[in-house]
Every structure is written in structure tokens, then in C-alpha cells.
Amino acid sequence: MTIVQGGVSDKYELVIGLEVHAQLSTLSKAFSSDSAAFGAGPNEHVSAISLGHPGTLPRINKCMVEYAVKMGLACNCTINLNNTFARKNYFYADLPKGYQITQDYFPICLGGHITVKLSNGTQKDLAIHHIHMEEDAGKSMHDQHHADSLIDLNRAGVPLIEIVSEPDMRSSEEAVQYLTEIRKLLRYLDVCDGNMEEGSMRCDANISIRLKGNAVYGNRCEVKNLNSIRNVQRAIDHEFERQVNAMESGERIEQNTLNFNEETGETSVLRSKEMANDYRYFAEPDLQPLALTNEYVNRIRESLPALPNELFDKYVNKLGLSAYDAAVITSDREFALYFEELIKHTTNHKAAANWLMGSVKSYLNENGIEITSLGIKPATLAGLISLVDTGKINNSVAAQKLFPALLKEPGKSPDQLAKEMNLLISSGTDDVYQFINDAIAKYPDKVIEYKKGKKGVLGLFMGEIMKISKGKIDPQKTNQLLIKELESK
């Protein structure tokens, strides 16, 4: 099913709203002291409370509240000082109580927006409706037994925040950038690892279409539990095409909950969409209203780390890095933290970025590791940069010889290793002149060509000098001395 751009699809506008569930990195569950750790055996992290036994009472996890406030502040939300919890009633086999403790009328965060950068160079603020706290359900497994489904309730009661956008997105690109920024914020705040494959971050996409210029929204379809940003994009693109084809064929778009098939890239009806009143929300009788203070919110605000957009602006406007370099460095929290520590030890910010984007990133990619596993500390890498800046070693030798040596012996200083490996450039010019004269003597015919105006032979001489000197020269200064020597012939 394909619609050619510039054809019938241009009549329609895509409307997208996302619901992002983020599993908070707390030690215990939302309303009990059960462990919230991932990876235990089935039903090991459960108790009478998370199993929903009669007579058990929930208690609010303070860390859950703090993490929700942090995310709200990072998303430019208004923090609601007067919160209440509600019961959302529906039956699933992996929801032990038969209801979910969540928030309805009075969620913890209201409004807000996420700023995204688009491929055409523009920025757009995508509005958030609210963020609320709730508990997760358990997990049903349908492939563990030939005849029965099995239930693992370790996840039941694990704290979540749900970030609900306004229907503000008009393309799959905007949705992808929104999700990417949400995940970055979660990781920078260290409140969720953002791992969609393990389910600690999940996304439901509400997708509809309408004729361009029409102010009325069409019936939306909700694609559930998308487990990667790539699949969110695929599901949106497929749904746009499907709904346009249906509308053009005179069909009605039914408001359904859909499943996404990763292999085919297509959606299918999971169930007819429940309306909000089907959930029979009512105030949670076992939890008191949660009252926050401005002092509490301000204390959390002051504890927030530098966030990606703030660091991006700093790197471009204050440090003079390119937008591309700044975007790559800030795309990963640990990478940015390493860079922040690195620039405490060197004022050559461009060289620091170049080393991270070049030799360091290549090494990490080749070995499939994160920068937290890099043996070279930021101060050590700054020492390597200093050797190049002061002319004690040239950049190619630093990258090809000294950097690999530091990876093997990270406990040694760059200066110490450079001396041991005899890589330091001689401070005198006698050796350099000897290298130059040896190269000139080897190619007397090229000297004649140079004198006749063929300046391209300089590269040949420099290559020979680098070979003879084993790289222990300053290329720029040597090139100047070489030209001077050739001109005198």
C-alpha cells in the first residue's frame, strides 16, 4: 500500500499525539516496598500488596514523586501542588487488584512543551497536555507454555510516569524527534534508562487524519506498546497511508486500538477503543491527597543538572562548536558528562570535540562499549591535547601511536608514554634540516620540477620527511622550512 507524494495524500493532514510511559528507576515499587529491579526470576519481587490481597494498603513512594517533578520541570510544565490518585478499573489477567492506581483529574504536571529540531533547520515547540504518576501492570507471557499463558507479576506496581502530548505533531519526523528528546531528558535526569527494548520506556501513538484546513479532528486510532523509535515512525507512516486510502474509498475510520506487526510494518485491530468513562475512574480511597510545597519544588529545580538544550546552546554559542558536534555530544548523557569534565582540563574546546568525535568515538564503536568503559580519563586526554597544542608531538602521531598506547596503559601520563616511545619532537631544527636535506637529495629531479613551478611535489617531499623522521616533526613548521630550502636551491 503506497501513496505517491504529491498525489491524493496531499489533501490530508496527519495529526499525532503520543503517550509515553517511562518506568522510573526507583529501588522499590510505587505503593509498596517490593523491589522494582529488572531481571529477577518470575514472581520473585512480589508481596501481598503487589499481589492485590484484600486488606492491604498502599503507601506513596517519595522518590516516585521527586522523579515526576524533575521530569515536569525539564518539560517546562507547571507543577500541580495538590495531587490526588484515582482508581482506573479494567480487567486484565496481569493486573492483580482489578484496577490500577493512577491520576485522573489532578495529575502532578500540567502543560509544558518539548522543543525539537527538524531536518529543515527549523525548531518547533510540541505541547504536552500533562504528566501523571501511576503503577505498572504485570506481564503476560504467551510463549512459555504450549497451552497456557503465564503471568509474571514482578512488574506489577512498578512506578511509571505517563507523558501525554497534545495532538501537536504533523509528521512522523516530529514524533521521532519528540520521542528522542523525551528519552534524552529521562536519561539526563537519571530517572529512567529509556530502554524501549526492555520495556522501561513504551509509547502509544494516537493517529488521525483530516482534510487540510479542517479544524475538526478525525477519529483517531491508537497503536499500542511500540517498542522502538523506529517502529513509532513506521507505524505512523503506515497508518497515514491506510487511513487516507480508507477515506478515499468512502470508508469510515473506526476508533480502534491497534497492534503493530514489526515484521510486516502493518497494523491490525486489537480491540475497539474504550472511552474514558468505561474505566469508571473514582478517587483512590486508600491514599490521602498529596500536597506539595513551593519550597519542595524549588529545591528540586535547583538540583537539576544541565539539560541537553542548555548544553547545546553553551557548546555552540560559548565554546564555538558546530551545531553538528554539539548535537552529537549532547545526544548521550554520559558522552556529554565526559566532555564537560574534559573541558575543565583544556581550553582547546574544538580539539576536545574533535578527539571525542574522532578517535574516541571510533574506538567505542569498534569495541561496542559506552564511554563509561573508556579507560582514558578526561584529564589524561586533555594531557594528550596539550602535547599537540604545545608542538611536542604532531596530531597524526598522537592519534596513530600515542592514543592506542594510552588505551593499553591508561595509568601512565601522555608525556611519560611519549618519552618512553621516543615520540616527542626535537626542540632544535638541526634534525629537521637533516630530514629535509635527505628528502631533497633522494629526489633531485623533483627539485627541478618545483623550481619550474610544480608546487604539488611538496607533498612528496613531506611524505618522505615524515617517513624518515618517523612522524617526529611539526608538519606546519617543517613545511615552511622545506619551502625555504627549496627556494634557495
Buried (B, 14 or more C-beta within 10 A) or exposed (E): EEBEEEEEBEBBBBBBBBBBBBBBBBEBBBBBEBBBBBEEEBBEBBBEBBBBEEEBEBEBBEBBBBBBBBBBBBBBBEBBBEBBBBBBBEEEEBBBBEBBBBBBEBBBBBBBBBBBBEEEEEEBEBBBBBBBBBBBBBBEBEEEEEEEEBBBBBBBBBBBBBBBBBBBBBBBBBBBBBBBBBBBBBBBBEBBBBBBEEBBBBBBBBBBBBEEEEEEBBBBBBBBBBBBBEBBBBBBBBBBBBBBBBBEEEEEBEBBBBBBBEEEEBBEEBEEBEEEEEBEBEEBEEBEEBEBEEEBBEEBBEEBBEBBBEBBEBBBEEBEBEEEBBBBBBEBBEBBBBBBBBBEBBEBBEBBBBBBBEBBBEBBEEEEEEBEEBEBBBEBBBBBBBBBBEEBBBBEBBBEBBBEBBBEEEEBBBBEBBEEEEBBBEEEEEBBBEBBEEBBEEBEEBBEBBEEEEEEBBEBBBEBBBEBBEBBBBBEBBBEBBBEBBEEE
